[in-house]
Amino acid sequence: MRSFARIFVLFLVNLDRGLGYNFPAEAVQLSEEDVKDNPDLAFGSLNGLNRINQTGCKLWPTDPEWPSQARWDALNTSLGGALIKGVPPASSCYPGAGFDEAKCAAVRRGFSQATFM
């Protein structure tokens, strides 16, 4: 009985390798060759850290170090057009081009609901 349990556990541990649960799009991955001419991607290299804003833990679109639209376009091209520009729903509540009082009110009403979005 012990050997059966051991074999069964080994089967479960290796199950995902045999069935391949990944989505088909996940089969395409960037390589070092794909990003060699794009300094915005470091793949764990510490070479680009001197460019990062040292006052915070991450960059924002308003930071001068933020990649230009041309850089984003180059990355999107290298990914086969898979990038999606996300806009947070609550952006309608902040001053700027996206401010919309009616949308902001809807965000405030729905934000605490599990089905909101």
DRENSELUM-337498 format. One line per 2 residues: their letters; for each residue x, y, z of N, C-alpha, C. Coordinates in steps of 0.05 Angstrom, whole numbers, always signed. Layout:
<rs>
A> X/Y/Z/X/Y/Z/X/Y/Z  ... .
</rs>
This chain:
<rs>
MR> +16/-24/+0/+0/+0/+0/+17/+25/+0  +40/+24/+14/+57/+47/+15/+68/+54/-13 .
SF> +75/+34/-28/+86/+39/-55/+65/+52/-73  +40/+44/-70/+19/+56/-86/+16/+86/-78 .
AR> +17/+92/-53/+14/+120/-44/+38/+136/-55  +61/+125/-54/+85/+139/-64/+83/+144/-94 .
IF> +75/+124/-109/+71/+127/-138/+50/+148/-144  +28/+147/-128/+6/+166/-132/+16/+195/-127 .
VL> +31/+199/-106/+42/+226/-100/+60/+235/-122  +77/+218/-132/+95/+225/-154/+79/+232/-179 .
FL> +57/+217/-183/+40/+223/-206/+28/+251/-204  +18/+258/-180/+6/+284/-176/+26/+306/-179 .
VN> +50/+302/-168/+71/+322/-170/+78/+328/-199  +78/+308/-216/+86/+311/-244/+63/+315/-263 .
LD> +39/+316/-253/+15/+318/-269/+16/+342/-288  +23/+365/-277/+23/+389/-294/+43/+388/-317 .
RG> +65/+373/-313/+85/+371/-334/+74/+355/-358  +58/+335/-353/+48/+318/-374/+24/+331/-388 .
LG> +7/+345/-373/-17/+356/-385/-14/+384/-396  +6/+399/-387/+11/+426/-397/-13/+444/-393 .
YN> -17/+454/-369/-40/+470/-363/-37/+499/-373  -15/+506/-384/-11/+534/-393/-30/+540/-416 .
FP> -36/+566/-419/-52/+575/-442/-33/+575/-466  -43/+571/-490/-26/+570/-514/-8/+595/-516 .
AE> -19/+619/-509/-3/+643/-512/+21/+643/-493  +20/+627/-472/+42/+626/-453/+66/+610/-464 .
AV> +62/+597/-486/+84/+581/-498/+105/+600/-510  +96/+624/-517/+114/+644/-529/+126/+661/-506 .
QL> +152/+660/-503/+165/+675/-482/+188/+690/-493  +193/+713/-480/+216/+729/-489/+242/+716/-481 .
SE> +262/+719/-498/+289/+709/-492/+308/+733/-489  +332/+727/-481/+353/+748/-479/+356/+761/-506 .
ED> +355/+746/-527/+359/+756/-555/+336/+776/-561  +312/+771/-552/+289/+788/-558/+292/+816/-545 .
VK> +305/+817/-522/+306/+842/-507/+334/+855/-507  +353/+844/-522/+380/+854/-520/+383/+884/-528 .
DN> +365/+894/-545/+367/+922/-553/+347/+939/-538  +334/+929/-517/+315/+944/-502/+325/+947/-473 .
PD> +338/+969/-466/+349/+973/-439/+328/+975/-417  +302/+977/-425/+282/+978/-404/+276/+951/-391 .
LA> +286/+930/-404/+282/+903/-393/+309/+893/-385  +310/+883/-360/+336/+875/-350/+338/+845/-344 .
FG> +316/+831/-343/+316/+802/-336/+334/+795/-312  +331/+811/-291/+346/+805/-267/+373/+818/-266 .
SL> +382/+830/-288/+408/+844/-288/+406/+869/-270  +427/+874/-256/+427/+898/-239/+439/+922/-254 .
NG> +445/+919/-279/+458/+941/-294/+441/+966/-296  +415/+963/-298/+398/+986/-302/+389/+999/-276 .
LN> +397/+990/-253/+387/+1000/-228/+394/+1029/-223  +416/+1039/-235/+423/+1067/-230/+403/+1086/-244 .
RI> +387/+1076/-262/+367/+1093/-275/+341/+1095/-260  +338/+1078/-240/+312/+1076/-226/+311/+1098/-205 .
NQ> +287/+1110/-202/+282/+1130/-182/+288/+1119/-155  +307/+1130/-141/+316/+1120/-116/+298/+1129/-93 .
TG> +280/+1148/-98/+263/+1157/-76/+239/+1139/-71  +232/+1122/-89/+209/+1104/-85/+216/+1076/-95 .
CK> +197/+1059/-91/+202/+1031/-99/+195/+1025/-128  +181/+1043/-141/+175/+1038/-169/+170/+1064/-183 .
LW> +171/+1063/-210/+167/+1086/-226/+138/+1090/-233  +131/+1115/-239/+104/+1123/-247/+105/+1136/-274 .
PT> +84/+1136/-289/+84/+1149/-316/+94/+1178/-316  +91/+1191/-293/+100/+1219/-292/+130/+1222/-287 .
DP> +144/+1200/-280/+173/+1201/-275/+188/+1204/-301  +210/+1219/-301/+226/+1222/-325/+238/+1196/-335 .
EW> +242/+1177/-317/+254/+1151/-325/+234/+1132/-337  +208/+1139/-336/+187/+1122/-348/+192/+1118/-377 .
PS> +189/+1094/-388/+194/+1090/-417/+176/+1107/-434  +187/+1116/-456/+172/+1132/-475/+151/+1115/-490 .
QA> +133/+1128/-504/+113/+1113/-519/+128/+1095/-540  +149/+1105/-551/+165/+1089/-571/+176/+1064/-558 .
RW> +185/+1066/-533/+195/+1042/-519/+172/+1022/-514  +149/+1032/-505/+126/+1014/-501/+118/+1001/-527 .
DA> +119/+1016/-549/+111/+1005/-575/+131/+983/-583  +157/+988/-577/+177/+967/-584/+173/+942/-568 .
LN> +167/+945/-542/+161/+922/-525/+137/+907/-535  +116/+922/-542/+91/+910/-552/+96/+895/-577 .
TS> +112/+906/-595/+119/+892/-620/+134/+866/-614  +153/+867/-595/+168/+843/-588/+150/+822/-575 .
LG> +128/+830/-564/+109/+811/-553/+86/+803/-572  +89/+812/-596/+68/+805/-616/+42/+820/-612 .
GA> +44/+844/-601/+20/+860/-597/+3/+852/-573  +14/+838/-554/-1/+828/-531/-5/+847/-508 .
LI> +9/+870/-508/+6/+889/-486/-22/+902/-486  -33/+905/-463/-59/+919/-459/-54/+942/-441 .
KG> -61/+966/-449/-58/+990/-432/-82/+991/-413  -76/+985/-388/-97/+985/-368/-102/+1013/-357 .
VP> -127/+1019/-353/-134/+1045/-340/-150/+1038/-315  -139/+1045/-292/-153/+1038/-267/-180/+1052/-266 .
PA> -201/+1039/-257/-228/+1051/-256/-228/+1077/-239  -212/+1078/-218/-212/+1101/-200/-197/+1125/-212 .
SS> -185/+1122/-236/-171/+1144/-249/-191/+1167/-255  -216/+1160/-257/-236/+1181/-262/-240/+1199/-237 .
CY> -229/+1192/-214/-232/+1207/-190/-208/+1227/-185  -188/+1226/-202/-164/+1242/-198/-163/+1264/-219 .
PG> -152/+1287/-210/-149/+1310/-229/-133/+1302/-254  -141/+1312/-276/-127/+1307/-301/-146/+1301/-323 .
AG> -136/+1291/-345/-152/+1287/-369/-174/+1266/-365  -169/+1247/-347/-189/+1226/-343/-211/+1232/-322 .
FD> -210/+1256/-310/-229/+1262/-289/-257/+1263/-300  -275/+1249/-286/-303/+1248/-294/-319/+1244/-269 .
EA> -334/+1264/-261/-349/+1263/-235/-369/+1241/-234  -384/+1236/-256/-404/+1215/-257/-391/+1187/-255 .
KC> -370/+1183/-269/-356/+1157/-268/-344/+1153/-240  -334/+1174/-229/-322/+1173/-202/-343/+1165/-182 .
AA> -367/+1176/-184/-389/+1169/-166/-396/+1139/-169  -396/+1129/-193/-401/+1101/-198/-380/+1083/-185 .
VR> -355/+1092/-187/-333/+1077/-175/-336/+1076/-145  -343/+1099/-133/-346/+1100/-104/-369/+1082/-95 .
RG> -391/+1081/-111/-413/+1064/-103/-406/+1035/-106  -392/+1028/-126/-387/+1000/-132/-361/+988/-121 .
FS> -343/+1004/-112/-317/+995/-104/-316/+973/-83  -335/+974/-64/-336/+955/-43/-350/+929/-50 .
QA> -361/+928/-74/-375/+904/-84/-356/+884/-96  -359/+859/-90/-341/+838/-101/-343/+836/-131 .
TF> -366/+843/-142/-370/+840/-171/-363/+865/-187  -353/+886/-173/-346/+911/-186/-323/+907/-206 .
M> -325/+919/-228/-305/+922/-250/-319/+917/-275 .
</rs>
